[in-house]
């Protein structure tokens, strides 16, 4: 009985000593948290999507608190989040243009031809290891296996008729889909951009027509009829600069393949 009592006292004493030492160490080595950083972190949505350039919301909150990033740095939070953070930081909130993802492809199952039957995992990156980068004749277009959809945390992407389609009302601009697409055919565009080219092919017009009825043929009619000079042709592919576009609609009217949306 005496042995048990002595053991209990020793264990209790050791526990008390360890507790005291941990308390002292905690006070000595504790990291002071900037109150503004904590307040900013509380306002961020917490998706940890990486769209801001930081691994997570904690890193962005620290950068904003230090003045290294603006209050509007979170693409997911939007205008309301930026306004709230601006008040915490005591700075003026600068308006930012909302950007959403846009898929540069209109080659759905009816318009784009397959050159063989694909048997393998329904994954865009894995399909790239197969001949032609997948079954579609166009090596630039959407393979439609949904790798972008799988990484979207906001349910903004659907696979419809063999191509990815973005719901811009749901898109938060995190850019995960941009990084995931192995063919680099998703780009960020202003939310209110009305005229965009739904094609990513750099092949010549004759070759484009052999495998897709909805591909840019590089005819330059859109560029020639754009008074705002918002359209450039690079390697047989038209591209519209939303910053210059006046939304006159002339390019859409003149496009013979009707791929300007």
KEKEZA-426945 format. One record per atom (N, C-alpha, C): residue in one letter; z, x, y; atom name. Coordinates in steps of 0.1 Angstrom, whole numbers. Layout:
N
{"A",{Z,X,Y},"CA"};
...
END
This chain:
261
{"X",{0,8,-12},"N"};
{"X",{0,0,0},"CA"};
{"X",{0,9,12},"C"};
{"X",{8,19,12},"N"};
{"X",{9,29,23},"CA"};
{"X",{-5,35,26},"C"};
{"X",{-12,38,15},"N"};
{"X",{-25,45,16},"CA"};
{"X",{-35,35,23},"C"};
{"X",{-34,22,20},"N"};
{"X",{-43,13,26},"CA"};
{"X",{-40,11,41},"C"};
{"X",{-28,11,45},"N"};
{"X",{-24,10,59},"CA"};
{"X",{-29,22,67},"C"};
{"X",{-26,34,61},"N"};
{"X",{-31,46,68},"CA"};
{"X",{-46,46,70},"C"};
{"X",{-53,42,59},"N"};
{"X",{-68,42,60},"CA"};
{"X",{-73,32,71},"C"};
{"X",{-66,21,72},"N"};
{"X",{-69,11,82},"CA"};
{"X",{-67,16,96},"C"};
{"X",{-56,23,97},"N"};
{"X",{-52,28,111},"CA"};
{"X",{-63,39,115},"C"};
{"X",{-66,47,105},"N"};
{"X",{-76,58,108},"CA"};
{"X",{-89,53,112},"C"};
{"X",{-94,43,104},"N"};
{"X",{-107,37,106},"CA"};
{"X",{-107,30,120},"C"};
{"X",{-96,23,123},"N"};
{"X",{-95,16,136},"CA"};
{"X",{-95,26,147},"C"};
{"X",{-88,37,145},"N"};
{"X",{-87,47,156},"CA"};
{"X",{-100,53,158},"C"};
{"X",{-107,57,148},"N"};
{"X",{-121,62,149},"CA"};
{"X",{-130,53,156},"C"};
{"X",{-129,40,153},"N"};
{"X",{-138,30,159},"CA"};
{"X",{-135,29,174},"C"};
{"X",{-122,30,178},"N"};
{"X",{-118,29,192},"CA"};
{"X",{-124,41,199},"C"};
{"X",{-122,53,193},"N"};
{"X",{-127,65,200},"CA"};
{"X",{-142,65,202},"C"};
{"X",{-149,61,191},"N"};
{"X",{-164,60,192},"CA"};
{"X",{-168,50,203},"C"};
{"X",{-161,39,204},"N"};
{"X",{-164,29,214},"CA"};
{"X",{-162,34,228},"C"};
{"X",{-151,42,230},"N"};
{"X",{-148,48,243},"CA"};
{"X",{-159,58,247},"C"};
{"X",{-163,66,237},"N"};
{"X",{-173,76,239},"CA"};
{"X",{-187,70,242},"C"};
{"X",{-190,59,235},"N"};
{"X",{-203,52,238},"CA"};
{"X",{-203,46,252},"C"};
{"X",{-191,40,256},"N"};
{"X",{-190,35,269},"CA"};
{"X",{-192,45,280},"C"};
{"X",{-186,57,278},"N"};
{"X",{-187,68,288},"CA"};
{"X",{-202,73,288},"C"};
{"X",{-208,74,276},"N"};
{"X",{-222,79,276},"CA"};
{"X",{-231,68,282},"C"};
{"X",{-229,55,280},"N"};
{"X",{-237,45,286},"CA"};
{"X",{-237,46,301},"C"};
{"X",{-225,48,307},"N"};
{"X",{-223,49,321},"CA"};
{"X",{-230,61,327},"C"};
{"X",{-229,72,319},"N"};
{"X",{-234,85,324},"CA"};
{"X",{-249,86,324},"C"};
{"X",{-255,80,313},"N"};
{"X",{-269,81,311},"CA"};
{"X",{-277,69,314},"C"};
{"X",{-271,58,320},"N"};
{"X",{-278,46,322},"CA"};
{"X",{-289,48,333},"C"};
{"X",{-299,41,331},"N"};
{"X",{-311,42,340},"CA"};
{"X",{-310,31,351},"C"};
{"X",{-310,35,363},"N"};
{"X",{-309,25,374},"CA"};
{"X",{-322,17,375},"C"};
{"X",{-322,4,375},"N"};
{"X",{-334,-4,376},"CA"};
{"X",{-335,-9,390},"C"};
{"X",{-347,-7,395},"N"};
{"X",{-350,-12,409},"CA"};
{"X",{-350,-27,408},"C"};
{"X",{-342,-33,417},"N"};
{"X",{-340,-48,417},"CA"};
{"X",{-354,-55,419},"C"};
{"X",{-362,-48,427},"N"};
{"X",{-376,-54,430},"CA"};
{"X",{-384,-54,417},"C"};
{"X",{-383,-43,409},"N"};
{"X",{-390,-42,397},"CA"};
{"X",{-386,-53,387},"C"};
{"X",{-373,-56,386},"N"};
{"X",{-368,-66,378},"CA"};
{"X",{-373,-80,382},"C"};
{"X",{-374,-82,396},"N"};
{"X",{-378,-95,401},"CA"};
{"X",{-393,-97,399},"C"};
{"X",{-401,-86,400},"N"};
{"X",{-415,-87,398},"CA"};
{"X",{-418,-89,383},"C"};
{"X",{-411,-82,375},"N"};
{"X",{-413,-84,360},"CA"};
{"X",{-410,-99,356},"C"};
{"X",{-400,-105,363},"N"};
{"X",{-397,-119,360},"CA"};
{"X",{-408,-128,364},"C"};
{"X",{-416,-124,374},"N"};
{"X",{-427,-133,379},"CA"};
{"X",{-440,-131,371},"C"};
{"X",{-442,-119,364},"N"};
{"X",{-454,-117,356},"CA"};
{"X",{-454,-126,344},"C"};
{"X",{-466,-130,340},"N"};
{"X",{-467,-140,329},"CA"};
{"X",{-462,-135,315},"C"};
{"X",{-462,-122,313},"N"};
{"X",{-456,-117,300},"CA"};
{"X",{-466,-116,289},"C"};
{"X",{-479,-117,291},"N"};
{"X",{-489,-117,281},"CA"};
{"X",{-491,-103,275},"C"};
{"X",{-487,-92,283},"N"};
{"X",{-489,-78,278},"CA"};
{"X",{-503,-76,273},"C"};
{"X",{-513,-81,280},"N"};
{"X",{-527,-81,276},"CA"};
{"X",{-534,-67,279},"C"};
{"X",{-528,-60,289},"N"};
{"X",{-534,-47,293},"CA"};
{"X",{-546,-49,302},"C"};
{"X",{-549,-61,307},"N"};
{"X",{-560,-63,316},"CA"};
{"X",{-558,-56,330},"C"};
{"X",{-545,-53,333},"N"};
{"X",{-542,-46,346},"CA"};
{"X",{-544,-31,345},"C"};
{"X",{-546,-26,333},"N"};
{"X",{-547,-12,331},"CA"};
{"X",{-534,-5,326},"C"};
{"X",{-524,-13,324},"N"};
{"X",{-511,-8,319},"CA"};
{"X",{-509,-14,305},"C"};
{"X",{-502,-7,296},"N"};
{"X",{-500,-12,283},"CA"};
{"X",{-493,-25,282},"C"};
{"X",{-485,-28,292},"N"};
{"X",{-478,-41,292},"CA"};
{"X",{-473,-45,306},"C"};
{"X",{-466,-56,307},"N"};
{"X",{-461,-61,320},"CA"};
{"X",{-450,-52,326},"C"};
{"X",{-442,-46,318},"N"};
{"X",{-432,-37,323},"CA"};
{"X",{-437,-26,331},"C"};
{"X",{-448,-20,326},"N"};
{"X",{-454,-9,333},"CA"};
{"X",{-460,-13,347},"C"};
{"X",{-466,-25,347},"N"};
{"X",{-472,-30,359},"CA"};
{"X",{-461,-33,369},"C"};
{"X",{-451,-39,364},"N"};
{"X",{-440,-43,373},"CA"};
{"X",{-434,-30,380},"C"};
{"X",{-432,-20,373},"N"};
{"X",{-427,-7,378},"CA"};
{"X",{-437,-2,389},"C"};
{"X",{-450,-2,386},"N"};
{"X",{-460,3,395},"CA"};
{"X",{-460,-5,408},"C"};
{"X",{-459,-18,407},"N"};
{"X",{-459,-27,419},"CA"};
{"X",{-447,-24,427},"C"};
{"X",{-436,-23,420},"N"};
{"X",{-423,-20,428},"CA"};
{"X",{-424,-7,435},"C"};
{"X",{-431,3,430},"N"};
{"X",{-432,16,436},"CA"};
{"X",{-443,16,447},"C"};
{"X",{-451,5,448},"N"};
{"X",{-461,4,458},"CA"};
{"X",{-474,11,453},"C"};
{"X",{-475,14,440},"N"};
{"X",{-487,20,434},"CA"};
{"X",{-498,10,431},"C"};
{"X",{-494,-2,429},"N"};
{"X",{-504,-13,426},"CA"};
{"X",{-501,-25,435},"C"};
{"X",{-511,-32,439},"N"};
{"X",{-509,-44,448},"CA"};
{"X",{-503,-56,440},"C"};
{"X",{-497,-65,448},"N"};
{"X",{-491,-77,441},"CA"};
{"X",{-501,-85,433},"C"};
{"X",{-514,-84,436},"N"};
{"X",{-524,-91,429},"CA"};
{"X",{-530,-84,417},"C"};
{"X",{-523,-74,412},"N"};
{"X",{-529,-66,401},"CA"};
{"X",{-529,-73,388},"C"};
{"X",{-522,-83,386},"N"};
{"X",{-522,-90,373},"CA"};
{"X",{-534,-100,373},"C"};
{"X",{-544,-98,364},"N"};
{"X",{-555,-108,364},"CA"};
{"X",{-551,-121,357},"C"};
{"X",{-541,-121,349},"N"};
{"X",{-537,-134,342},"CA"};
{"X",{-529,-143,352},"C"};
{"X",{-520,-137,360},"N"};
{"X",{-511,-145,368},"CA"};
{"X",{-519,-153,379},"C"};
{"X",{-530,-148,384},"N"};
{"X",{-537,-155,394},"CA"};
{"X",{-531,-155,408},"C"};
{"X",{-536,-164,416},"N"};
{"X",{-532,-164,430},"CA"};
{"X",{-518,-167,432},"C"};
{"X",{-513,-177,424},"N"};
{"X",{-499,-181,426},"CA"};
{"X",{-489,-170,423},"C"};
{"X",{-492,-162,412},"N"};
{"X",{-484,-151,408},"CA"};
{"X",{-484,-140,419},"C"};
{"X",{-496,-137,424},"N"};
{"X",{-497,-127,435},"CA"};
{"X",{-490,-131,447},"C"};
{"X",{-490,-144,451},"N"};
{"X",{-483,-149,463},"CA"};
{"X",{-468,-147,461},"C"};
{"X",{-463,-150,449},"N"};
{"X",{-448,-149,446},"CA"};
{"X",{-444,-135,447},"C"};
{"X",{-452,-126,441},"N"};
{"X",{-448,-112,440},"CA"};
{"X",{-449,-106,455},"C"};
{"X",{-458,-110,463},"N"};
{"X",{-459,-106,476},"CA"};
{"X",{-446,-109,484},"C"};
{"X",{-441,-120,482},"N"};
{"X",{-428,-124,489},"CA"};
{"X",{-417,-115,484},"C"};
{"X",{-416,-112,471},"N"};
{"X",{-406,-103,466},"CA"};
{"X",{-407,-89,473},"C"};
{"X",{-420,-85,474},"N"};
{"X",{-422,-71,479},"CA"};
{"X",{-422,-71,494},"C"};
{"X",{-422,-82,500},"N"};
{"X",{-422,-83,515},"CA"};
{"X",{-435,-78,521},"C"};
{"X",{-446,-80,515},"N"};
{"X",{-459,-76,520},"CA"};
{"X",{-468,-88,521},"C"};
{"X",{-479,-86,528},"N"};
{"X",{-489,-97,529},"CA"};
{"X",{-497,-98,517},"C"};
{"X",{-499,-110,512},"N"};
{"X",{-508,-112,500},"CA"};
{"X",{-522,-111,504},"C"};
{"X",{-530,-102,498},"N"};
{"X",{-544,-101,501},"CA"};
{"X",{-552,-110,490},"C"};
{"X",{-561,-118,495},"N"};
{"X",{-569,-126,486},"CA"};
{"X",{-577,-118,477},"C"};
{"X",{-578,-122,464},"N"};
{"X",{-586,-115,455},"CA"};
{"X",{-596,-124,448},"C"};
{"X",{-607,-119,445},"N"};
{"X",{-618,-128,438},"CA"};
{"X",{-614,-129,423},"C"};
{"X",{-614,-141,419},"N"};
{"X",{-611,-143,405},"CA"};
{"X",{-624,-140,397},"C"};
{"X",{-622,-132,386},"N"};
{"X",{-633,-128,377},"CA"};
{"X",{-631,-134,363},"C"};
{"X",{-642,-138,357},"N"};
{"X",{-641,-143,344},"CA"};
{"X",{-652,-136,335},"C"};
{"X",{-650,-137,322},"N"};
{"X",{-660,-130,313},"CA"};
{"X",{-673,-138,312},"C"};
{"X",{-684,-131,310},"N"};
{"X",{-697,-138,309},"CA"};
{"X",{-705,-131,298},"C"};
{"X",{-710,-139,288},"N"};
{"X",{-717,-133,277},"CA"};
{"X",{-732,-133,281},"C"};
{"X",{-738,-121,281},"N"};
{"X",{-752,-119,284},"CA"};
{"X",{-761,-121,272},"C"};
{"X",{-761,-134,267},"N"};
{"X",{-769,-137,256},"CA"};
{"X",{-771,-152,255},"C"};
{"X",{-784,-156,253},"N"};
{"X",{-787,-170,251},"CA"};
{"X",{-793,-172,237},"C"};
{"X",{-793,-162,229},"N"};
{"X",{-800,-162,216},"CA"};
{"X",{-792,-169,205},"C"};
{"X",{-791,-182,206},"N"};
{"X",{-784,-189,195},"CA"};
{"X",{-792,-190,183},"C"};
{"X",{-788,-198,173},"N"};
{"X",{-794,-199,160},"CA"};
{"X",{-809,-204,161},"C"};
{"X",{-811,-213,170},"N"};
{"X",{-824,-219,172},"CA"};
{"X",{-834,-209,179},"C"};
{"X",{-829,-200,187},"N"};
{"X",{-838,-192,195},"CA"};
{"X",{-840,-178,190},"C"};
{"X",{-829,-172,184},"N"};
{"X",{-830,-158,179},"CA"};
{"X",{-833,-158,164},"C"};
{"X",{-842,-150,160},"N"};
{"X",{-846,-149,146},"CA"};
{"X",{-838,-138,138},"C"};
{"X",{-835,-141,126},"N"};
{"X",{-828,-132,117},"CA"};
{"X",{-839,-124,109},"C"};
{"X",{-836,-112,106},"N"};
{"X",{-846,-104,98},"CA"};
{"X",{-841,-102,84},"C"};
{"X",{-829,-106,81},"N"};
{"X",{-824,-106,67},"CA"};
{"X",{-812,-114,65},"C"};
{"X",{-808,-117,53},"N"};
{"X",{-796,-124,51},"CA"};
{"X",{-784,-115,50},"C"};
{"X",{-774,-117,59},"N"};
{"X",{-762,-108,60},"CA"};
{"X",{-752,-113,50},"C"};
{"X",{-747,-103,42},"N"};
{"X",{-736,-106,33},"CA"};
{"X",{-725,-95,35},"C"};
{"X",{-715,-99,41},"N"};
{"X",{-704,-90,45},"CA"};
{"X",{-694,-97,53},"C"};
{"X",{-683,-89,57},"N"};
{"X",{-673,-95,65},"CA"};
{"X",{-678,-100,79},"C"};
{"X",{-673,-112,83},"N"};
{"X",{-678,-118,95},"CA"};
{"X",{-670,-111,107},"C"};
{"X",{-674,-99,110},"N"};
{"X",{-668,-91,120},"CA"};
{"X",{-679,-83,127},"C"};
{"X",{-679,-84,140},"N"};
{"X",{-690,-78,148},"CA"};
{"X",{-691,-63,147},"C"};
{"X",{-680,-57,147},"N"};
{"X",{-679,-42,146},"CA"};
{"X",{-684,-38,132},"C"};
{"X",{-679,-45,122},"N"};
{"X",{-683,-41,108},"CA"};
{"X",{-698,-43,106},"C"};
{"X",{-703,-54,112},"N"};
{"X",{-717,-57,111},"CA"};
{"X",{-726,-46,117},"C"};
{"X",{-721,-39,126},"N"};
{"X",{-729,-28,133},"CA"};
{"X",{-732,-17,123},"C"};
{"X",{-725,-16,112},"N"};
{"X",{-727,-6,102},"CA"};
{"X",{-739,-10,92},"C"};
{"X",{-744,-22,93},"N"};
{"X",{-755,-27,85},"CA"};
{"X",{-768,-24,92},"C"};
{"X",{-779,-25,84},"N"};
{"X",{-792,-23,90},"CA"};
{"X",{-794,-32,103},"C"};
{"X",{-800,-26,113},"N"};
{"X",{-803,-33,125},"CA"};
{"X",{-790,-37,133},"C"};
{"X",{-779,-33,128},"N"};
{"X",{-766,-37,135},"CA"};
{"X",{-763,-51,132},"C"};
{"X",{-769,-57,122},"N"};
{"X",{-766,-71,118},"CA"};
{"X",{-779,-78,115},"C"};
{"X",{-779,-90,111},"N"};
{"X",{-791,-97,107},"CA"};
{"X",{-801,-101,118},"C"};
{"X",{-796,-102,130},"N"};
{"X",{-805,-107,141},"CA"};
{"X",{-815,-96,144},"C"};
{"X",{-827,-101,147},"N"};
{"X",{-838,-92,151},"CA"};
{"X",{-835,-84,164},"C"};
{"X",{-828,-91,173},"N"};
{"X",{-824,-84,186},"CA"};
{"X",{-812,-76,183},"C"};
{"X",{-813,-63,186},"N"};
{"X",{-802,-54,184},"CA"};
{"X",{-793,-53,197},"C"};
{"X",{-796,-61,207},"N"};
{"X",{-788,-62,219},"CA"};
{"X",{-779,-74,220},"C"};
{"X",{-783,-85,212},"N"};
{"X",{-777,-98,214},"CA"};
{"X",{-764,-100,206},"C"};
{"X",{-758,-111,208},"N"};
{"X",{-745,-115,202},"CA"};
{"X",{-747,-117,187},"C"};
{"X",{-739,-111,179},"N"};
{"X",{-740,-113,164},"CA"};
{"X",{-733,-125,160},"C"};
{"X",{-724,-131,169},"N"};
{"X",{-718,-144,166},"CA"};
{"X",{-707,-144,156},"C"};
{"X",{-701,-133,153},"N"};
{"X",{-690,-133,142},"CA"};
{"X",{-676,-134,148},"C"};
{"X",{-675,-135,161},"N"};
{"X",{-663,-138,167},"CA"};
{"X",{-652,-128,169},"C"};
{"X",{-656,-115,170},"N"};
{"X",{-645,-105,172},"CA"};
{"X",{-639,-107,186},"C"};
{"X",{-647,-111,195},"N"};
{"X",{-642,-114,209},"CA"};
{"X",{-632,-126,209},"C"};
{"X",{-636,-136,201},"N"};
{"X",{-628,-148,200},"CA"};
{"X",{-614,-144,194},"C"};
{"X",{-614,-135,184},"N"};
{"X",{-602,-131,177},"CA"};
{"X",{-592,-125,186},"C"};
{"X",{-597,-117,197},"N"};
{"X",{-587,-110,205},"CA"};
{"X",{-584,-118,218},"C"};
{"X",{-590,-129,220},"N"};
{"X",{-587,-137,232},"CA"};
{"X",{-574,-145,230},"C"};
{"X",{-564,-142,239},"N"};
{"X",{-551,-148,237},"CA"};
{"X",{-550,-162,244},"C"};
{"X",{-561,-166,250},"N"};
{"X",{-561,-178,258},"CA"};
{"X",{-570,-189,253},"C"};
{"X",{-576,-187,242},"N"};
{"X",{-585,-197,236},"CA"};
{"X",{-597,-200,245},"C"};
{"X",{-602,-190,252},"N"};
{"X",{-613,-192,261},"CA"};
{"X",{-627,-189,255},"C"};
{"X",{-627,-185,242},"N"};
{"X",{-640,-182,236},"CA"};
{"X",{-642,-190,223},"C"};
{"X",{-654,-196,223},"N"};
{"X",{-658,-203,211},"CA"};
{"X",{-671,-198,206},"C"};
{"X",{-674,-198,193},"N"};
{"X",{-687,-194,187},"CA"};
{"X",{-694,-207,185},"C"};
{"X",{-705,-209,193},"N"};
{"X",{-713,-221,192},"CA"};
{"X",{-728,-217,189},"C"};
{"X",{-733,-223,178},"N"};
{"X",{-746,-220,174},"CA"};
{"X",{-750,-205,173},"C"};
{"X",{-740,-197,168},"N"};
{"X",{-742,-183,165},"CA"};
{"X",{-740,-174,177},"C"};
{"X",{-735,-178,188},"N"};
{"X",{-732,-169,199},"CA"};
{"X",{-719,-173,206},"C"};
{"X",{-713,-163,212},"N"};
{"X",{-700,-165,219},"CA"};
{"X",{-702,-172,232},"C"};
{"X",{-694,-182,235},"N"};
{"X",{-695,-190,247},"CA"};
{"X",{-681,-189,254},"C"};
{"X",{-681,-186,267},"N"};
{"X",{-668,-185,274},"CA"};
{"X",{-665,-197,282},"C"};
{"X",{-653,-202,280},"N"};
{"X",{-648,-213,289},"CA"};
{"X",{-642,-207,301},"C"};
{"X",{-649,-207,312},"N"};
{"X",{-643,-199,323},"CA"};
{"X",{-631,-206,330},"C"};
{"X",{-628,-219,326},"N"};
{"X",{-616,-225,331},"CA"};
{"X",{-604,-219,324},"C"};
{"X",{-606,-215,311},"N"};
{"X",{-595,-210,304},"CA"};
{"X",{-594,-194,305},"C"};
{"X",{-605,-188,308},"N"};
{"X",{-605,-173,309},"CA"};
{"X",{-596,-168,320},"C"};
{"X",{-588,-158,317},"N"};
{"X",{-578,-152,326},"CA"};
{"X",{-582,-139,331},"C"};
{"X",{-594,-134,326},"N"};
{"X",{-599,-121,331},"CA"};
{"X",{-592,-109,326},"C"};
{"X",{-586,-110,314},"N"};
{"X",{-579,-99,309},"CA"};
{"X",{-588,-87,304},"C"};
{"X",{-601,-91,301},"N"};
{"X",{-611,-81,297},"CA"};
{"X",{-609,-76,283},"C"};
{"X",{-601,-82,275},"N"};
{"X",{-600,-78,261},"CA"};
{"X",{-613,-80,253},"C"};
{"X",{-620,-91,256},"N"};
{"X",{-633,-93,249},"CA"};
{"X",{-643,-83,253},"C"};
{"X",{-643,-79,266},"N"};
{"X",{-652,-68,271},"CA"};
{"X",{-651,-56,263},"C"};
{"X",{-638,-52,260},"N"};
{"X",{-636,-39,253},"CA"};
{"X",{-639,-41,238},"C"};
{"X",{-638,-53,233},"N"};
{"X",{-639,-56,218},"CA"};
{"X",{-654,-57,214},"C"};
{"X",{-663,-61,223},"N"};
{"X",{-677,-63,219},"CA"};
{"X",{-684,-50,217},"C"};
{"X",{-689,-48,204},"N"};
{"X",{-695,-35,201},"CA"};
{"X",{-709,-33,208},"C"};
{"X",{-715,-44,212},"N"};
{"X",{-728,-43,219},"CA"};
{"X",{-727,-44,234},"C"};
{"X",{-715,-44,239},"N"};
{"X",{-713,-43,254},"CA"};
{"X",{-721,-54,261},"C"};
{"X",{-721,-66,256},"N"};
{"X",{-728,-76,263},"CA"};
{"X",{-720,-87,270},"C"};
{"X",{-707,-84,271},"N"};
{"X",{-698,-92,279},"CA"};
{"X",{-694,-84,292},"C"};
{"X",{-696,-91,303},"N"};
{"X",{-692,-84,316},"CA"};
{"X",{-684,-94,324},"C"};
{"X",{-676,-89,334},"N"};
{"X",{-668,-97,343},"CA"};
{"X",{-676,-100,355},"C"};
{"X",{-676,-113,358},"N"};
{"X",{-683,-118,370},"CA"};
{"X",{-674,-127,378},"C"};
{"X",{-677,-129,391},"N"};
{"X",{-669,-138,399},"CA"};
{"X",{-669,-152,394},"C"};
{"X",{-658,-159,394},"N"};
{"X",{-657,-172,389},"CA"};
{"X",{-667,-182,394},"C"};
{"X",{-670,-180,407},"N"};
{"X",{-680,-189,414},"CA"};
{"X",{-694,-185,413},"C"};
{"X",{-697,-174,406},"N"};
{"X",{-711,-170,405},"CA"};
{"X",{-720,-180,398},"C"};
{"X",{-730,-185,405},"N"};
{"X",{-738,-196,399},"CA"};
{"X",{-751,-191,392},"C"};
{"X",{-756,-179,395},"N"};
{"X",{-768,-175,389},"CA"};
{"X",{-766,-161,382},"C"};
{"X",{-768,-161,369},"N"};
{"X",{-766,-150,361},"CA"};
{"X",{-776,-149,350},"C"};
{"X",{-780,-137,345},"N"};
{"X",{-790,-136,335},"CA"};
{"X",{-783,-135,321},"C"};
{"X",{-787,-144,313},"N"};
{"X",{-781,-145,299},"CA"};
{"X",{-790,-137,289},"C"};
{"X",{-790,-124,292},"N"};
{"X",{-797,-115,282},"CA"};
{"X",{-792,-101,284},"C"};
{"X",{-793,-93,274},"N"};
{"X",{-788,-79,274},"CA"};
{"X",{-799,-70,268},"C"};
{"X",{-811,-75,265},"N"};
{"X",{-821,-67,259},"CA"};
{"X",{-829,-58,269},"C"};
{"X",{-831,-45,265},"N"};
{"X",{-839,-36,273},"CA"};
{"X",{-853,-34,266},"C"};
{"X",{-856,-42,256},"N"};
{"X",{-869,-40,250},"CA"};
{"X",{-880,-46,259},"C"};
{"X",{-892,-42,256},"N"};
{"X",{-904,-47,264},"CA"};
{"X",{-906,-62,260},"C"};
{"X",{-912,-69,270},"N"};
{"X",{-914,-83,268},"CA"};
{"X",{-920,-87,255},"C"};
{"X",{-931,-80,251},"N"};
{"X",{-938,-83,239},"CA"};
{"X",{-929,-82,227},"C"};
{"X",{-920,-72,227},"N"};
{"X",{-911,-70,215},"CA"};
{"X",{-900,-81,216},"C"};
{"X",{-896,-84,228},"N"};
{"X",{-885,-94,229},"CA"};
{"X",{-890,-108,223},"C"};
{"X",{-902,-111,226},"N"};
{"X",{-907,-124,221},"CA"};
{"X",{-909,-125,206},"C"};
{"X",{-910,-114,199},"N"};
{"X",{-911,-114,185},"CA"};
{"X",{-898,-119,178},"C"};
{"X",{-887,-117,184},"N"};
{"X",{-874,-120,177},"CA"};
{"X",{-865,-130,185},"C"};
{"X",{-869,-133,198},"N"};
{"X",{-860,-142,205},"CA"};
{"X",{-869,-150,215},"C"};
{"X",{-866,-163,216},"N"};
{"X",{-873,-172,226},"CA"};
{"X",{-865,-173,238},"C"};
{"X",{-854,-166,239},"N"};
{"X",{-845,-168,251},"CA"};
{"X",{-841,-154,256},"C"};
{"X",{-851,-145,256},"N"};
{"X",{-848,-131,261},"CA"};
{"X",{-856,-128,274},"C"};
{"X",{-850,-119,282},"N"};
{"X",{-857,-114,294},"CA"};
{"X",{-869,-106,290},"C"};
{"X",{-880,-109,296},"N"};
{"X",{-893,-102,293},"CA"};
{"X",{-896,-92,304},"C"};
{"X",{-887,-90,313},"N"};
{"X",{-890,-80,324},"CA"};
{"X",{-902,-83,333},"C"};
{"X",{-905,-96,335},"N"};
{"X",{-917,-99,342},"CA"};
{"X",{-916,-97,357},"C"};
{"X",{-903,-95,362},"N"};
{"X",{-900,-92,376},"CA"};
{"X",{-902,-104,386},"C"};
{"X",{-906,-116,381},"N"};
{"X",{-908,-127,390},"CA"};
{"X",{-895,-131,397},"C"};
{"X",{-884,-130,391},"N"};
{"X",{-871,-134,397},"CA"};
{"X",{-869,-124,409},"C"};
{"X",{-871,-111,407},"N"};
{"X",{-868,-102,417},"CA"};
{"X",{-878,-103,429},"C"};
{"X",{-891,-106,426},"N"};
{"X",{-901,-107,436},"CA"};
{"X",{-899,-119,445},"C"};
{"X",{-892,-129,439},"N"};
{"X",{-890,-142,447},"CA"};
{"X",{-876,-143,453},"C"};
{"X",{-868,-132,452},"N"};
{"X",{-854,-132,457},"CA"};
{"X",{-854,-127,471},"C"};
{"X",{-853,-135,481},"N"};
{"X",{-853,-131,495},"CA"};
{"X",{-840,-123,499},"C"};
{"X",{-830,-125,491},"N"};
{"X",{-817,-118,494},"CA"};
{"X",{-817,-104,487},"C"};
{"X",{-827,-100,480},"N"};
{"X",{-828,-88,473},"CA"};
{"X",{-816,-85,464},"C"};
{"X",{-812,-96,457},"N"};
{"X",{-800,-96,449},"CA"};
{"X",{-803,-92,434},"C"};
{"X",{-816,-91,431},"N"};
{"X",{-820,-89,417},"CA"};
{"X",{-827,-75,415},"C"};
{"X",{-822,-68,405},"N"};
{"X",{-829,-55,402},"CA"};
{"X",{-833,-56,388},"C"};
{"X",{-844,-48,385},"N"};
{"X",{-849,-47,371},"CA"};
{"X",{-847,-33,366},"C"};
{"X",{-839,-32,356},"N"};
{"X",{-835,-19,350},"CA"};
{"X",{-839,-19,335},"C"};
{"X",{-848,-10,332},"N"};
{"X",{-853,-9,318},"CA"};
{"X",{-856,-23,312},"C"};
{"X",{-865,-30,319},"N"};
{"X",{-871,-43,314},"CA"};
{"X",{-861,-54,315},"C"};
{"X",{-849,-52,321},"N"};
{"X",{-839,-63,321},"CA"};
{"X",{-835,-66,336},"C"};
{"X",{-835,-79,339},"N"};
{"X",{-831,-83,352},"CA"};
{"X",{-816,-85,353},"C"};
{"X",{-811,-81,365},"N"};
{"X",{-796,-82,367},"CA"};
{"X",{-794,-88,381},"C"};
{"X",{-786,-98,383},"N"};
{"X",{-783,-104,396},"CA"};
{"X",{-769,-99,401},"C"};
{"X",{-769,-94,413},"N"};
{"X",{-757,-90,420},"CA"};
{"X",{-751,-102,426},"C"};
{"X",{-739,-107,421},"N"};
{"X",{-733,-119,427},"CA"};
{"X",{-729,-117,441},"C"};
{"X",{-726,-105,445},"N"};
{"X",{-722,-102,459},"CA"};
{"X",{-733,-105,469},"C"};
{"X",{-746,-103,465},"N"};
{"X",{-757,-105,473},"CA"};
{"X",{-764,-119,472},"C"};
{"X",{-762,-125,460},"N"};
{"X",{-768,-137,457},"CA"};
{"X",{-764,-148,467},"C"};
{"X",{-774,-156,472},"N"};
{"X",{-771,-167,481},"CA"};
{"X",{-772,-180,474},"C"};
{"X",{-774,-180,461},"N"};
{"X",{-775,-192,453},"CA"};
{"X",{-786,-202,457},"C"};
{"X",{-797,-196,461},"N"};
{"X",{-808,-204,465},"CA"};
{"X",{-815,-211,453},"C"};
{"X",{-813,-205,441},"N"};
{"X",{-819,-210,429},"CA"};
{"X",{-833,-207,427},"C"};
{"X",{-840,-199,435},"N"};
{"X",{-854,-196,433},"CA"};
{"X",{-856,-188,420},"C"};
{"X",{-847,-179,417},"N"};
{"X",{-848,-171,405},"CA"};
{"X",{-848,-179,393},"C"};
{"X",{-840,-189,392},"N"};
{"X",{-839,-198,381},"CA"};
{"X",{-851,-206,380},"C"};
{"X",{-857,-210,391},"N"};
{"X",{-869,-218,391},"CA"};
{"X",{-881,-210,386},"C"};
{"X",{-882,-198,390},"N"};
{"X",{-893,-189,387},"CA"};
{"X",{-893,-183,373},"C"};
{"X",{-881,-182,367},"N"};
{"X",{-879,-175,354},"CA"};
{"X",{-887,-183,343},"C"};
{"X",{-897,-176,337},"N"};
{"X",{-906,-183,327},"CA"};
{"X",{-899,-186,314},"C"};
{"X",{-888,-179,311},"N"};
{"X",{-881,-181,298},"CA"};
{"X",{-868,-188,300},"C"};
{"X",{-865,-192,312},"N"};
{"X",{-853,-200,316},"CA"};
{"X",{-840,-195,310},"C"};
{"X",{-837,-182,313},"N"};
{"X",{-825,-176,309},"CA"};
{"X",{-815,-173,320},"C"};
{"X",{-819,-178,332},"N"};
{"X",{-810,-176,344},"CA"};
{"X",{-801,-189,345},"C"};
{"X",{-788,-188,344},"N"};
{"X",{-780,-200,344},"CA"};
{"X",{-773,-201,357},"C"};
END
